[in-house]
C-alpha cells in the first residue's frame, strides 16, 4: 500500500477563514426513515449541478462519512455535541469554507440524544442544526399512514427546541392519491412539502449488524448514488431545497486532536476501517505521516513509531486473520520496542483468540490475553468516557477521553491489567475497561476527542 507522505502538513491549531456557506440538516423522526439515501441523493444531485457541497454527519458514525465522500467528492466529518466541545465543533464546521452548500445528516431521530448532557450538548441533531443555523429538512416515511404524517411533522416543527424548519420530504409514497392526501393536510397545517418519493425497494442500501455495508464493499456504489440523485431530481424540488438553506453565527475557533505519534502504521482494509475522519485529518495536518497497511493481505506493519489498529469487522474475516503469519510476526516484532494500540475490532485482533459466529476459535495476534466471542452476541452501544489508568499513545495516565462503543462481541477472558475506568453517558461504570500489556494497549472504546481540545 502507498506511503501517505503526500498529505500536506499544516498547523491544525489554525482555523481557516470561514465563509459560512448556507446549510441544511437532513433529519427524521427515527432510524430507518431514509435519511442516508436522501442525503446521498441530494449530495450528488447538487454536485451534478456544479455546486461544491460539504457533507457532515451528526453523531459518532464511522460508516456514513465514507458514503458522503463518494457522493460529494469532499470529505465528510462527524459533528457530535456529547463528545465534542465547542472548539472542536468549530474547527470541523470550518471545513465547509469554500463550499457552496452544506448538507448535514442527522442520526436517529431529530431530538434523540442522551438524557445527561456531555461537553456541549446531548448529541442530538437538533442541537447541531441550531448551533450552526441550518434549517431542518424532515424525511418522513409515510408508508402505512396518510394525514397523520402531517401531525408528526407539525410536532417536530413546533417542538420548543426546534431548529428552523425548511420543510418535509415524503418517502415511500404509495401513489398519486396517497401523495395528494398528505400534501393537502400538510398545506392545511402550514407545512412545506419539498418532495414526494415513490416506494422503491430497489434503491435500499445493503446493511449488516453495525449498519450499512461499508462504502468500499458496495458492489456498484457509483451507480447506486447516481440512481438516488436521479430520484431526487425527478421527485423533489431541488431549487426550493437549496433556497431554504441558511448560515448561522460563525463557529468558535478551535483545533483538531493532535497525532499520537510522528509515523503511524494504520491498519486499513475491510476488517479495519472504522476511524473518524477528523482524527486522521488532524494527525496529517499536524505533520504526522500515516502509513496504511492491510492485515487481510498478510502485510506486516511498515516501520513506524506506532501501530494503530482501528475498529472494523474482524469477526467477518477471522479465518484470514488467523492465517496472516507475516502480519502477526511483524506486529510482534514492533511491539518489542514500540507502541501498539487497537480500538474495538483492532482490540479483538490483538487478543489471543476470537470465537466466530459458527463457534470456531480463531487464533489472533496474542499480544493481549483477550478472548472474545461473536457467537455469543450481545449489543454494547453508547457514549463512553475513559479515565486512563495507564498511558495510551498520545495521552498520559489520568487523562479523560470522550468516545463511543458499538459492538456485539462478548468477552470470554480478559486477564491483563485494565487500561481505563470507563463510564457511560450517565456516569455509570461499564465492564469493558480495555487491556494493557507492555507496550500494547486496546479497548472497545472508540476515541472521538480528548478532554482538552
C-alpha positions as CSV (number, residue, x, y, z in Angstrom):
1,X,0.0,0.0,0.0
2,X,1.1,3.6,-0.6
3,X,3.0,5.7,1.9
4,X,0.9,8.7,2.8
5,X,3.7,11.2,2.6
6,X,1.9,13.4,0.0
7,X,-0.5,14.8,2.6
8,X,0.2,18.5,3.3
9,X,1.5,19.4,6.8
10,X,-0.2,22.3,8.4
11,X,-0.7,23.6,11.9
12,X,-4.1,22.2,12.8
13,X,-4.5,24.9,15.5
14,X,-5.1,27.5,12.8
15,X,-8.7,27.6,11.6
16,X,-9.1,28.8,8.0
17,X,-11.3,31.8,7.3
18,X,-14.9,30.7,7.4
19,X,-17.1,31.8,4.6
20,X,-20.1,30.2,6.3
21,X,-22.0,28.7,3.3
22,X,-25.7,28.1,3.8
23,X,-26.6,24.6,5.1
24,X,-29.4,22.2,5.8
25,X,-29.8,19.3,8.3
26,X,-31.4,16.2,6.9
27,X,-33.3,14.6,9.8
28,X,-36.2,12.2,10.6
29,X,-38.4,11.1,13.4
30,X,-36.3,8.0,13.8
31,X,-33.8,5.5,12.2
32,X,-34.9,3.7,9.0
33,X,-36.8,6.7,7.5
34,X,-34.4,7.2,4.6
35,X,-32.1,9.9,5.9
36,X,-28.9,8.4,4.4
37,X,-30.4,7.6,1.0
38,X,-31.9,11.1,0.9
39,X,-28.6,12.7,1.9
40,X,-26.6,10.8,-0.7
41,X,-29.1,11.7,-3.4
42,X,-29.0,15.4,-2.5
43,X,-25.2,15.5,-2.3
44,X,-24.8,14.0,-5.7
45,X,-27.7,16.0,-7.3
46,X,-26.3,19.3,-6.2
47,X,-22.8,18.2,-7.1
48,X,-24.1,17.4,-10.6
49,X,-25.4,20.9,-10.8
50,X,-21.8,22.2,-10.3
51,X,-22.1,23.1,-6.7
52,X,-19.3,22.4,-4.1
53,X,-21.2,20.6,-1.3
54,X,-19.8,19.9,2.1
55,X,-21.2,16.9,3.9
56,X,-21.3,16.4,7.7
57,X,-22.7,13.6,9.9
58,X,-24.2,14.1,13.3
59,X,-23.1,11.6,15.9
60,X,-20.3,9.0,16.3
61,X,-20.9,7.2,13.0
62,X,-17.9,5.8,11.2
63,X,-19.7,4.3,8.1
64,X,-21.8,7.1,6.6
65,X,-19.0,9.6,6.1
66,X,-17.4,7.3,3.5
67,X,-20.7,7.2,1.6
68,X,-20.9,11.0,1.8
69,X,-17.4,11.3,0.4
70,X,-18.3,9.1,-2.5
71,X,-21.4,11.2,-3.2
72,X,-20.0,14.7,-2.7
73,X,-16.4,14.2,-3.7
74,X,-15.4,16.0,-0.5
75,X,-14.5,14.6,3.0
76,X,-17.4,14.3,5.5
77,X,-16.8,15.0,9.2
78,X,-18.7,13.9,12.3
79,X,-20.3,16.6,14.5
80,X,-21.2,15.4,17.9
81,X,-22.3,17.6,20.8
82,X,-21.9,15.0,23.5
83,X,-18.3,14.1,22.9
84,X,-17.0,17.3,21.3
85,X,-16.5,20.7,22.9
86,X,-17.3,24.0,21.2
87,X,-13.7,24.3,19.9
88,X,-13.6,21.0,18.1
89,X,-17.1,21.6,16.6
90,X,-15.9,24.9,15.4
91,X,-12.8,23.5,13.8
92,X,-14.8,20.9,12.0
93,X,-17.5,23.4,10.9
94,X,-14.8,25.5,9.4
95,X,-14.1,22.7,6.9
96,X,-17.1,24.0,5.0
97,X,-15.1,27.1,4.0
98,X,-15.1,27.4,0.2
99,X,-18.3,25.3,-0.3
100,X,-21.5,26.5,-1.9
101,X,-23.8,24.4,0.3
102,X,-23.6,22.3,3.5
103,X,-25.7,19.1,3.7
104,X,-25.6,17.5,7.2
105,X,-27.2,14.2,8.0
106,X,-28.7,13.6,11.4
107,X,-28.6,10.4,13.5
108,X,-31.6,8.5,14.8
109,X,-34.5,11.0,15.4
110,X,-34.1,14.7,15.3
111,X,-34.3,15.2,19.0
112,X,-32.7,11.9,20.1
113,X,-29.7,12.1,22.4
114,X,-28.6,11.3,25.9
115,X,-30.6,12.3,28.9
116,X,-27.4,13.7,30.5
117,X,-25.6,16.4,28.5
118,X,-21.9,15.9,27.6
119,X,-19.4,18.5,26.5
120,X,-21.6,20.8,24.5
121,X,-25.0,19.0,24.3
122,X,-26.8,15.7,24.3
123,X,-25.6,14.6,20.9
124,X,-28.9,15.4,19.2
125,X,-29.1,16.6,15.5
126,X,-31.4,19.4,16.6
127,X,-28.6,20.9,18.7
128,X,-26.2,20.9,15.8
129,X,-28.8,22.4,13.5
130,X,-29.5,25.2,15.9
131,X,-25.8,25.8,16.7
132,X,-24.9,26.3,13.0
133,X,-28.2,27.8,11.9
134,X,-29.1,25.0,9.5
135,X,-32.8,24.6,8.8
136,X,-34.2,21.0,9.0
137,X,-35.5,19.0,6.1
138,X,-37.6,16.3,7.8
139,X,-37.7,12.9,6.0
140,X,-41.0,11.2,6.7
141,X,-41.6,7.5,5.8
142,X,-45.3,7.7,5.1
143,X,-45.8,4.0,4.4
144,X,-49.0,2.9,6.3
145,X,-50.3,6.4,7.0
146,X,-51.7,9.5,5.3
147,X,-52.9,12.7,7.0
148,X,-51.3,11.5,10.3
149,X,-47.9,12.2,8.7
150,X,-48.7,15.9,8.8
151,X,-49.4,15.7,12.6
152,X,-46.0,14.1,13.0
153,X,-44.3,16.8,11.0
154,X,-46.2,19.5,12.9
155,X,-45.0,18.1,16.3
156,X,-41.4,18.2,15.1
157,X,-41.7,21.7,13.7
158,X,-43.3,23.1,16.9
159,X,-41.1,21.4,19.4
160,X,-39.9,24.0,22.0
161,X,-36.3,23.3,21.0
162,X,-37.0,23.1,17.2
163,X,-34.4,24.5,14.8
164,X,-35.7,26.4,11.8
165,X,-37.9,24.2,9.8
166,X,-37.4,24.1,6.0
167,X,-40.0,21.5,5.1
168,X,-40.7,17.8,4.6
169,X,-39.7,15.2,2.1
170,X,-42.2,12.3,1.9
171,X,-40.6,8.9,1.4
172,X,-42.3,5.6,0.4
173,X,-45.3,7.3,-1.2
174,X,-47.7,4.6,-2.5
175,X,-49.2,6.6,-5.4
176,X,-50.7,9.8,-6.6
177,X,-53.8,9.6,-4.4
178,X,-51.7,8.9,-1.3
179,X,-49.5,11.9,-2.1
180,X,-52.4,14.3,-2.6
181,X,-54.0,13.3,0.7
182,X,-50.8,14.0,2.6
183,X,-49.9,17.2,0.7
184,X,-53.4,18.7,1.4
185,X,-53.1,18.1,5.1
186,X,-49.5,19.5,5.2
187,X,-50.8,22.6,3.4
188,X,-53.7,23.0,5.8
189,X,-51.2,22.9,8.7
190,X,-48.8,25.4,7.1
191,X,-46.1,22.9,6.3
192,X,-44.0,22.9,3.1
193,X,-43.6,19.7,1.2
194,X,-40.2,19.7,-0.6
195,X,-40.5,16.3,-2.3
196,X,-42.5,13.1,-2.5
197,X,-40.6,10.0,-3.4
198,X,-42.3,6.8,-4.6
199,X,-41.8,3.5,-2.9
200,X,-38.6,2.0,-4.4
201,X,-37.3,-1.2,-2.7
202,X,-34.5,-1.5,-5.4
203,X,-32.8,1.7,-4.0
204,X,-32.3,0.4,-0.4
205,X,-28.6,0.2,0.5
206,X,-27.4,-3.2,1.9
207,X,-26.9,-3.5,5.6
208,X,-25.2,-5.7,8.2
209,X,-25.2,-5.8,12.0
210,X,-23.3,-2.5,12.6
211,X,-25.3,-0.6,9.9
212,X,-24.7,-0.1,6.2
213,X,-22.3,-2.3,4.4
214,X,-19.1,-0.3,4.0
215,X,-18.8,2.1,1.1
216,X,-15.8,0.3,-0.2
217,X,-17.6,-3.1,-0.2
218,X,-20.7,-1.9,-2.1
219,X,-20.8,-3.8,-5.4
220,X,-21.6,-0.7,-7.5
221,X,-21.7,2.4,-5.3
222,X,-21.3,5.0,-8.0
223,X,-24.3,3.7,-10.0
224,X,-26.4,3.4,-6.8
225,X,-25.7,7.0,-5.8
226,X,-26.5,8.1,-9.4
227,X,-29.9,6.4,-9.2
228,X,-30.6,8.2,-5.8
229,X,-29.7,11.6,-7.4
230,X,-32.0,10.9,-10.3
231,X,-34.8,10.0,-7.9
232,X,-34.3,13.3,-6.1
233,X,-34.2,15.3,-9.3
234,X,-37.4,13.7,-10.5
235,X,-39.4,13.8,-7.3
236,X,-38.1,16.7,-5.2
237,X,-37.9,20.5,-5.7
238,X,-34.1,21.0,-5.6
239,X,-34.4,24.7,-6.1
240,X,-36.7,25.1,-3.1
241,X,-34.4,22.9,-1.0
242,X,-31.4,25.0,-1.9
243,X,-33.2,28.2,-1.3
244,X,-34.2,27.0,2.2
245,X,-30.6,26.7,3.3
246,X,-29.2,29.2,5.8
247,X,-26.0,30.0,7.6
248,X,-25.9,30.9,11.2
249,X,-23.3,32.5,13.5
250,X,-19.6,31.8,12.9
251,X,-18.3,28.8,14.9
252,X,-16.0,29.1,17.8
253,X,-12.3,28.8,16.8
254,X,-10.7,25.5,17.8
255,X,-8.3,22.8,16.7
256,X,-8.4,19.1,15.7
257,X,-6.9,16.5,18.0
258,X,-3.1,16.1,17.7
259,X,-1.4,12.9,16.4
260,X,-0.4,10.2,18.9
261,X,3.0,9.7,17.1
262,X,5.0,11.1,14.2
263,X,4.9,8.0,12.0
264,X,1.7,5.9,12.4
265,X,1.3,2.5,10.7
266,X,-2.5,2.3,10.3
267,X,-4.3,-1.0,9.5
268,X,-6.7,-0.2,6.7
269,X,-8.8,-2.7,4.9
270,X,-12.3,-4.3,5.1
271,X,-11.5,-5.7,8.6
272,X,-10.1,-2.4,10.0
273,X,-11.8,0.7,8.6
274,X,-13.6,2.5,11.5
275,X,-11.5,5.6,12.0
276,X,-13.1,9.0,12.4
277,X,-12.1,11.4,9.5
278,X,-11.4,14.3,11.9
279,X,-8.7,12.3,13.7
280,X,-6.9,11.3,10.5
281,X,-7.1,14.9,9.2
282,X,-5.8,16.3,12.4
283,X,-2.9,13.9,12.5
284,X,-1.9,14.7,8.9
285,X,-2.2,18.4,9.2
286,X,0.0,18.4,12.3
287,X,2.7,16.8,10.2
288,X,2.3,13.1,11.1
289,X,2.9,10.5,8.4
290,X,0.2,7.8,8.1
291,X,1.4,4.5,6.6
292,X,-1.6,2.3,5.7
293,X,-1.2,-1.5,5.5
294,X,-3.5,-4.5,5.2
295,X,-3.6,-7.3,7.7
296,X,-6.0,-9.1,5.5
297,X,-3.4,-9.1,2.7
298,X,-0.9,-10.5,5.3
299,X,1.2,-7.4,5.3
300,X,3.5,-6.7,8.2
301,X,3.2,-3.2,9.7
302,X,5.6,-0.7,8.0
303,X,8.4,0.9,10.0
304,X,6.7,3.4,12.3
305,X,6.6,4.8,15.8
306,X,3.1,3.4,16.5
307,X,0.9,0.7,15.0
308,X,-2.8,1.6,15.2
309,X,-5.5,-1.0,14.6
310,X,-8.9,0.7,14.2
311,X,-12.3,-0.9,14.6
312,X,-14.0,-2.8,11.8
313,X,-15.2,-6.3,11.1
314,X,-12.5,-8.8,12.2
315,X,-15.3,-11.3,13.1
316,X,-16.2,-11.5,9.4
317,X,-12.6,-12.2,8.4
318,X,-11.4,-14.2,11.4
319,X,-10.1,-17.1,9.3
320,X,-7.9,-14.8,7.1
321,X,-6.6,-13.0,10.1
322,X,-5.7,-16.3,11.8
323,X,-3.7,-17.3,8.7
324,X,-1.9,-14.0,8.4
325,X,1.5,-15.1,9.6
326,X,3.5,-12.2,8.3
327,X,1.2,-9.7,9.8
328,X,1.3,-11.4,13.2
329,X,5.1,-11.8,13.2
330,X,5.7,-8.2,12.1
331,X,3.2,-6.9,14.8
332,X,5.1,-8.9,17.5
333,X,8.4,-7.5,16.4
334,X,7.1,-4.0,16.5
335,X,5.6,-4.5,20.0
336,X,9.0,-5.4,21.4
337,X,10.2,-1.8,21.2
338,X,7.3,0.4,20.2
339,X,3.6,1.0,21.0
340,X,0.7,-0.8,19.5
341,X,-3.0,0.2,20.1
342,X,-6.2,-1.4,19.0
343,X,-9.8,0.0,19.1
344,X,-12.8,-2.3,19.2
345,X,-12.1,-4.7,16.2
346,X,-8.4,-3.9,16.5
347,X,-8.6,-4.7,20.2
348,X,-10.1,-8.1,19.4
349,X,-7.4,-8.8,16.8
350,X,-4.7,-8.0,19.4
351,X,-6.1,-10.7,21.7
352,X,-5.3,-14.4,22.0
353,X,-8.4,-15.7,20.2
354,X,-11.7,-14.8,18.6
355,X,-14.6,-17.2,18.5
356,X,-16.5,-16.6,15.3
357,X,-20.3,-16.8,14.6
358,X,-20.1,-20.5,14.0
359,X,-18.3,-21.2,17.3
360,X,-14.9,-21.8,15.8
361,X,-12.0,-20.5,17.8
362,X,-9.6,-18.5,15.7
363,X,-6.1,-17.5,16.6
364,X,-5.4,-13.8,16.8
365,X,-2.1,-11.8,17.4
366,X,-1.7,-12.9,21.0
367,X,-0.2,-9.6,22.2
368,X,-3.0,-9.4,24.8
369,X,-4.7,-12.2,26.7
370,X,-8.2,-11.1,25.5
371,X,-10.6,-13.8,24.2
372,X,-13.8,-12.6,22.5
373,X,-16.8,-14.3,21.1
374,X,-19.1,-13.3,18.3
375,X,-21.0,-16.5,18.7
376,X,-22.4,-15.1,22.0
377,X,-23.8,-11.9,20.6
378,X,-24.8,-9.0,22.9
379,X,-25.2,-5.4,21.9
380,X,-22.8,-2.9,23.5
381,X,-23.8,0.6,22.4
382,X,-23.4,4.1,23.8
383,X,-21.2,7.1,24.6
384,X,-18.2,6.4,26.9
385,X,-15.8,8.4,29.0
386,X,-12.4,6.7,29.6
387,X,-10.4,7.7,32.6
388,X,-6.9,6.3,31.7
389,X,-5.2,4.2,34.3
390,X,-2.1,3.9,32.2
391,X,-0.7,5.9,29.2
392,X,-2.3,5.4,25.8
393,X,-0.4,6.6,22.7
394,X,-0.8,10.3,22.6
395,X,-2.4,10.5,26.1
396,X,-1.0,10.4,29.6
397,X,-2.3,8.3,32.5
398,X,-5.1,10.2,34.2
399,X,-6.4,11.7,31.0
400,X,-10.2,11.7,30.4
401,X,-11.2,10.8,26.8
402,X,-14.6,11.0,25.2
403,X,-15.8,8.3,22.8
404,X,-18.2,5.7,21.8
405,X,-18.7,1.9,22.0
406,X,-20.7,-0.2,19.4
407,X,-20.2,-3.9,19.0
408,X,-21.9,-7.3,19.5
409,X,-18.9,-9.2,20.9
410,X,-18.7,-10.8,24.3
411,X,-15.5,-11.0,26.4
412,X,-14.7,-14.6,27.4
413,X,-11.4,-13.8,29.1
414,X,-9.5,-10.6,29.9
415,X,-6.5,-11.4,32.1
416,X,-4.4,-8.3,31.5
417,X,-4.4,-5.1,33.6
418,X,-7.2,-2.7,32.8
419,X,-6.4,0.3,30.6
420,X,-9.1,2.6,32.0
421,X,-12.1,3.2,34.2
422,X,-14.9,3.5,31.6
423,X,-18.3,5.1,32.3
424,X,-21.4,5.5,30.1
425,X,-23.2,8.8,29.3
426,X,-24.9,8.8,32.8
427,X,-21.6,8.2,34.6
428,X,-22.3,4.5,35.3
429,X,-19.3,2.2,35.2
430,X,-19.1,-0.3,32.3
431,X,-17.1,-3.6,32.5
432,X,-15.3,-3.1,29.2
433,X,-12.2,-1.4,30.7
434,X,-9.7,-2.3,27.9
435,X,-6.3,-4.0,28.5
436,X,-2.7,-3.3,28.6
437,X,0.4,-5.5,28.5
438,X,3.9,-4.0,28.0
439,X,3.7,-1.6,25.1
440,X,0.4,-2.9,23.8
441,X,-3.0,-1.4,24.7
442,X,-6.5,-1.9,23.5
443,X,-10.1,-1.1,24.2
444,X,-13.6,-1.4,22.8
445,X,-13.7,2.4,23.3
446,X,-13.6,4.4,20.0
447,X,-11.8,7.7,20.7
448,X,-13.6,10.8,19.5
449,X,-11.9,13.6,21.4
450,X,-9.5,14.2,24.3
451,X,-10.7,16.2,27.3
452,X,-8.7,19.2,26.4
453,X,-9.3,20.4,22.8
